[in-house]
């Protein structure tokens, strides 16, 4: 049902007897673990020598690992039988993991072979040598890996008071599905008090430590501060999940959105000496809407131009086929169309009002503006737009079940 660590007794496990009688000194096998029952206490903490069906007991004597909650525990006659059973189960687990690894390798090979065949056919069609096909595919794969953007990462070490709580929190973490935004890396999980080795691991992996219902000692808290390891302690699972979501959200890169903040109209162009025997064009404009800021803004100057657009008609095609002249109306008339052309987009160099340098201008104000590009020429009625780039925080696309 549960497990935890206790100073002096080591790893302890709470279980319920389903069938038969469990006695002190018995050998148990559960999952990839085995134990010889060293101590056995009932639900009141009283030491007992045996336990019958439906009786919950807390036992010690587990070697190395502990079984997860829900795992069935079976009694065997000797220690050798227990060790052999665990070894067989471990071999089966390793075999399963090896098969999964082989399937992953085979999948990559199939992908490579498919891309190889495609590239080979393309080269043959072009009359090129096949020798460089493998190099080309490998080079493409390397470029794909380099150009593939890696999302930010949050590393986490989780420590809980009992195994039941740990499994509940791990179930929440298993539902995490926003790795495309922020990768959640669970460095390690465990039951019991925080120790120095876990602090050192957190410092090495730059991980946050979450402790639930087992506050770290003052000495370890000071050590975490010295190692600059973020240490978070919780007693309510909702607080833990909310804090985790906040840490993940703040790691999502902000999205830049360009917003229109002001508009204006060019009234005239002026040219002033720039000190380099060259005239500097100045756009004299009026602010029609919003507030124009000199700094941290993007300015766009546009102009309406008439462009000729030809409409093709069936009569023109017929004329070409017959080789005879057709009237312009039959062949397809040409008519002008207004098109917006961008003259300049970027930062401005200066802003003046009545020969005084200013940093902003409001509605109905007349100002003079210059840009670094001295080849830009302005005309009356040119349109001016001013934008600012705003950083927008993104929301985490993860809602844990029940939260």
Order of alpha helices (4+ residues) and beta strands (2+ residues): beta-beta-beta-beta-beta-beta-beta-beta-alpha-alpha-beta-alpha-beta-alpha-beta-alpha-beta-alpha-beta-beta-beta-beta-alpha-alpha-beta-beta-beta-beta-beta-beta
